[in-house]
C-alpha cells in the first residue's frame, strides 16, 4: 500500500511546475543564445553588447556604421552566463560579435573604437577557428547562437579591421 | 437571587483541607516504560496533572467519595477507572496504557479555553504532536503544521480552510496563542513563527473555524495554540544540531551561484526542576544561504521559562527574544525589468537595483500566568503579556522601520457546579501601539468580556457563549462587536457549531503609507472590522474496520466587509492602492481526513483532503468570482513505517492552482499547482539519548510559487541530530 501511495505521489508530482521561458521568444525575429563569460572583469567596464554585420566589416567606419542594431542593448556580464536576444531583419549575417565597452560616451563615429574591444564572436559549429555565419529566417529567430566572452583577452578593432584611414 | 448567591458561594468556597485526599501513581506502557506527559484528570473538575519524566503523577485536593480518573497520552488508548476515597486519604492508582495509533488526542484545550480530557471538541481541531514535530525535522512551527488537513501556509501566513488567503503580510485572520496567551503582532497582526524554538514546543492545536466567541479579534478563521514544554523535575539538557543543503535550480539557465547553498543551526537548552519550582533556558543560532538570490538569513534566539508552585497556586513565567538579519527575498526578475534585459524569465534572481536590501528584525515577549485551583469546582487564571516587534527594512530606494508593542492582560474563572456542567467567564484588555515611518504613530485598545456554559446531558454535550469586544483607535470612540457561538457534540462522534467571528483591522492596514508595485499605498483610517458567521457539522469514526479513523466536516462561512487592496484610478493618470472593506464572501467546503494503521505499531498512512468553494462579490458590483489565493483542492498524503530504531516516511502535498490572485494585471500572474513530495528517515534507539533524522523536502525539486513573483522553497536536504539528557 505504501509503495502504491508513493508511486501515486511521484507520478502526480512530475511536471507542471514553473518552467524557463524560451530564450527566443516566439515573437522574436532575430537571433538569440547564451553568452558565457571568462576572465576578470576590468574595473573600467561599462557594458557588453552583441552586434551583428551583414558583411564582415573592412574598416573602422564599417564597424560603426554597418552595425545592427545601431544601438544594441547590453548583456548582463556579472554572472558566468547570460541569455540574450537581438531583434534583426531576416537575412544572412557574416559576423556576430560580443563587444566590450569601457566607461565613456559613444559618438557613433569611428572614434568610438577607442572605447570598444572585441570580446568574442560566434564561431562556426564545424570549425571553431572560423567565424560563424547566421541566417535569420523570415518571421522567426535563429537560436543557439552562443558566444564566449573572455575578459582577459579583449582585442582592439584593429586586430580585425583596418583603421588607418581614420 | 439569594439562592443564586448561595450557589455561587458554594461553588467558590474551598473544601475543608481535612476533607481532601490525594491520588498518585504512575503511567506506563505495557513494557513498563514511563509515559512522559501523559495526562491524568478527574473529568468534570478543575483537577488534572501530567506525568513526569518517570511517569509519576500526583493529584491533590481530591474530594472524598467515588472519583473517576482518566489517563491518556498521545498515541495510546485512554483508560478510565474509578476509585473510592475517604476524606484525607491517599490512594495509589497505576495506569498501563496500550499503544493505539488511531486514538484521538488526549486533551483538547483550544476549543473551549479549558482542558477537556477525553471529550471531543464541538469544532474541528487538529493536533500536531511533539512526535510529529520531531519526525519532520523542521526548524519552525509553520513548516510542521503545513501538512495539517485544511491548512496551508502561504508565504508565512496561515490559511485555515480558506480564511486568510494572502494579505501582503499586513494582517492575519488566524490568532496565534502560546499557552493560551495571544501573540499576534501589535502593529501588523501577523505571527512570528520563529520566536519560539522548536524544542520549546510540546504540541500545536489548530482550531478550524471562527473562534471569536472566546478569543476575539483575529480568531476570525481559526486559532493556533502552541503548548510549550513544561519544566520537568531534575536536571535535563538537550542539544539539537541541524545541517543541510539547498539544491541547485533544475534548469541550468536558472543557476545563480557557483556552489550549492547551505543551512545549519544549533539549539541548546537546559532545565532544572523540583516539586515547587523549575526553570529552563535555551539558546539557538541558525544560518541559511537561502535557495534564491539574496535570501540569506541569520537567526539568533534566547528563551526561558520558569514555574513556581505553592499550595494550590501555580505561576508560570515565559519569555523569548529573537534577532534576525535576513536579506529581503525580493520578487523575481520579469521580462524587461532586471539585469537580464528581458532575455528570459528568471525566478531565482532579483532585480539588481534592489540588491543588498535586507531586514533587521528584533522581537521578544514576556508573559506570566497565574492559576489558582480554589477547589475541585472552581479555579481562576490571570495572565499578562508584552510582545514587542521591531524591524528595519534597508533598501537602496528607501528604508523603513516599525516598532510594535502589544500589552495584554486577562482573567478567567472556571467553574464546575457539578460534574456535568462547566462555566467560564473572562475579561481581557489589550493595548497595541506602533511607531513607524510607514504606519505612523498610533494606538489601539481592545476591551472584552466573555462567558460560556457547557452542559452534558447523557451522550449530548451542548455549549453556548458570547463575547463582547470594544475597540478604540487612537483613543477615539468605541466600536462594539458581539460574537456569539453555540456548539454541540453527540456521543463524541457528531459535532456541530455555529458562531460569529470578527477581525479588527490592524494598525498597519489602517495607516500604511508606502510604495508597492511602483504605486503609492495610501492609508484608510475608516476601515471597519470584518465579520463572518461560520457553521460546521462534522463526524468522527474511530475505529472503522479496526484499522481506520475517519473524520469529515462540512463548513460554511458568510463573511462581510472583508478587507482587500483596491486600485484607485485618480484622473488624469494617477494610480494608488488602498485597503478597503469591499468584499462580501462565501467560503464553503468539505474537510476530510483518514488515518490508517494496517500494520499496528509499524505502518501509519494519513490522508487529508479539503475542497474549497469560495465566492466573492465587491460592494456595489454584481460581478462574482472566487476569493484570491484560495486553492479549490488541498490534499495531503503521508506514510510512516517503523521497524525497531529505524523509521522512514513520506509526505505529499497538493494544492490546486488558485483561480484568482489579488491585483491581477499589476503583478506577474504566473502560478502553478503545488505538488511537493518530502521523504524522511530517522534512527532512534529505544531509550537512547541520541536520535538522528534526515529530511529531503521537495525531493523532486518542483518549482512553484504561492504568491506572485515569490519562489517557494526548492529541494532541501537536512540532517538533524538531537541529544537528550
Interface residues (C-beta under 8 A of the other chain):
Chain A: X1 X2 X5 X6 X8 X9 X10 X12 X13 X14 X16 X17 X18 X19 X20 X21 X22 X23 X32 X34 X73 X74 X75 X76 X78 X79 X80 X81 X82 X83 X84 X85
Chain B: X251 X253 X254 X255 X256 X258 X335 X339 X340 X341 X342 X343 X344 X345 X347 X352 X598 X603 X605 X637 X639 X641 X650 X652 X654 X670 X672 X673 X675 X676 X677 X700 X702 X703 X704 X705 X711
